[in-house]
């Protein structure tokens, strides 16, 4: 197909469908080509203003959103669209396609099924993300990745009964990289599996050291990503971590999100039972934010539910959040599960949770996540005050 002459305003569209397929696009005064199995590039010359590109993108999204039937099965498509405009975003085809691709990636990050125009800001974010992904490969070896520990506190007596291990990245050049920035990069690049294994080994070792040092029979909670949970080697990694640390399995808590285990409930039940048979405790993080089926919830061999901080932040003033929190606690207790409230920041929140018989809490009211040395110092101080 001959390359079209670039006009004054030529939006280059790059879009990806959620289902790989061959698609024939019929355009007026434009042309389209397939880039890969589920990605297509559309060039539309001779439009008068960039808002026309927005209208085209909206029509594409709307058209693809209509259900189609294959083998008597109704199928729904979603797409992410990136838009680059000549000459502002590039004066040649290669540059336009590259920038439309960057915009498409950003559209995916915004939740998919939307469109995004290219901008210098998006490009800067893309370059930073690529740089961080490259450097994340070496971050553990450089000692830049560490674990911080947020105390889990018995709500009735204020005793520290464990901690949640949380990854932190102290970049040599950029300083502290927020987890909300580097964890998605690790997940998209596949590095989360390596980082997760490191976290399990490190947290198990530290927990055993604290116990051996007379700091109490603490439990350590470690988050497992969806990629780790689905991989075949998770059981071996957990077993190796416990063996090398010489940690009793009952002191290791595996935290999984509600959406993770509900993605495939039948397989999740089998995987959770295998972990449970090793003697570990199982916790569901961010409970209440997903769409759990209660019939499945009672089948999962769980020990703990963690009420998401979004329900805690406005209690006791918000009647709906207060009712939801109290209901979750009652439900959990009826299933024989303990409950941890996350994000507790005020005395009023803590008092409400006591009144509805919550078991444990985490949050800045007691302590933010701490580097290991500060967490150990906190434990020592609490033990000294309690006469332990």
TAKA-V839353 format. One record per helix or strand of 2 or more residues. SS is the DSSP state (h for helix, s for strand). FROM is the first residue (numbers start at 1). TO is the last residue. Records with the same first field share a line. If there is no record, write none. Layout:
SS=FROM-TO  FROM-TO
This chain:
s=10-17  30-36  39-44  68-70  73-75  79-86  115-117  145-154  160-171  175-177  219-223  252-257  281-287  304-307  338-341  360-361  370-371
h=50-65  93-109  120-139  179-189  192-212  226-230  234-245  249-251  258-262  265-277  294-297  309-312  319-334  347-355  372-386
